[in-house]
Amino acid sequence: MTTLKAKLQEDLTEAIRERDELRSSTLRLTLSAITKEEVSGTSARELSDDEVLKVITKEAKKRREAAEAFASGGRAEQAEREKAEGEILAVYLPKQLGDEELREIVAQAVAEAKAAGAEGPRAMGQVMKIVNPKVAGQADGGRVAAEVKQQLAG
């Protein structure tokens, strides 16, 4: 069974063979972030696929934020490169939830929290505890939090 890290390494080798500079540099940076994560802490360890997925998600988020910053700073060429790198990483991430799917999951979580006695905006923490495991890797935390706030307020 191939792991996600092994898949990244295979794709890197293929990108180098094809002389795809953008893809190879993006995969190199991602693999180095994974390696950095593996050696951080008290002892070196092999990351599980879920942990590798979290690193890839974090790297993709960095690319999105950098693209927005470059675009607002008037550096369109650099913003395009960051977007392209983000799209390369998106291939390795699970399909993102649509707005309607996210709304349904949050609505169920709000109902569960209210059944447990949580009311109003103070229930946000309880709802987030229920929602986060269900949407892990499939929705940005900011989107989830905004939807929870909206449903608790309304």
Secondary structure, 3 states (H helix, E strand, C coil): CCCHHHHHHHHHHHHHHCCCHHHHHHHHHHHHHHHHHHHCCCCCCCCCHHHHHHHHHHHHHHHHHHHHHHHHCCCHHHHHHHHHHHHHHHCCCCCCCCHHHHHHHHHHHHHHHHHCCCCCHHHHHHHHHHHHHHHCCCCCHHHHHHHHHHHHHC
